[in-house]
């Protein structure tokens, strides 16, 4: 093939990717993926694969033509290098436990938002529709589960409810994401005569999400919400106003005190204070295997693996091996089959070492840089608050390695990250 034929071929591919019909089809698939992920419809994986495959021509064309800033693409490639290097190190450090080939999907799964961002294409209406799809998916799943199991009444009686969303921790996480996305959507809608109706609907959705947050009873998510709420007055406004900030903090204090006095919330918060005391006192050999204790013990076990291979780690499979080789975890049937460490950052250190953790820093730095460069102040604030929330909850549960956690992060980032489709050249027409 001649050079001119190669150029015309790439040009034809660009026109195809930029065609109105193809763009609408791909964005529709993104919406279908978003709608079907939480209820776990069988077609969900198909939609995700179609997003990836259908986006490859756009990615190929954009990188080949060196359009805009493709830093996220190079970070994407780096994810494979990190995982391969870790696998090679595992062959040396733990040859009996090492797999026969590297597992490269683990970090690559973090990048689905890039492919979705292609089809959002910086369009505000598409961002709102994408976010609304996640909100609707959550509401539908929760209401359907309530229809089958009367879960709302169970939650009001003090039982911990998860709406069949993996477990209650993911229900809590998603409820916060739903509340945040709903608040974001209503602030972005144009002012017209229907705005009061939008406020009414949004307020109802946010109240429902907060109700789900309370009855799902996940302490790490509650902690993250408290931290974000305390930081919000300092981040959301461009200028500091003492009276406004004080009023917000007084309101938060009253609300927090009222919620803390609800019996099952109070019990949930203080129930493991004895475990925390043992941790603070340094009595780490006698931490019981409670909910908090399991986390602390898994982190202590992980530290041994991290010390053994601090730079490159020993591949993803080592995360499960931490539990399998622990006498304390294997001594109890309830914990013997655990396969994660309840901390994304420690899992990164075990699997990929310091280089893996630096990769995570680079990953989020690239995202922040993109949003700061291309988005306005409200979007930047939304990203910062989301990342603070996300950083905290990933310290107590590995949301970035689980399907619903990846789903939530990818949808949020897809609406904020700017990665437009390849541009057409005005002076060139595709070959007929």
Secondary structure, 3 states (H helix, E strand, C coil): CCHHHHHHHHHHHHHHHHCHHHHHHHHHHHHHHHHHHCCCCCCHHHHHHHHHHHHHHHHHHHHHCCCCCCHHHHHHHHHHHHHHHHHHHHHHHCCCCCCCCCCCHHHHHHHHHHHHHHHHCCCHHHHHHHHHHHHHHHHHHHHHHHHHHCHHHHHHCCCCCCCCCCCHHHHHHHHHHHHHHHHHHHHHCCCCCCHHHHHHHHHHHHHHHHHHHHHHCCHHHHHHHHHHHHHHHHHCCCCCCHHHHHHHHHHHHHHHHHHHCCHHHHHHHHCCHHHHHHHHHCCHHHCCCCHHHHHHHHHHHHHHHHHHCCCCCCCCHHHHHHHHCCHHHHCCHHHHCCCCCCCHHHHHHHHHHHHHHHHHHHHHHHHHHHHHHHCCHHHHHHHHHHHHHHHHHCCCCCHHHCHHHHHHHHHHHHCCCCCCCCCCCCCCCCCC
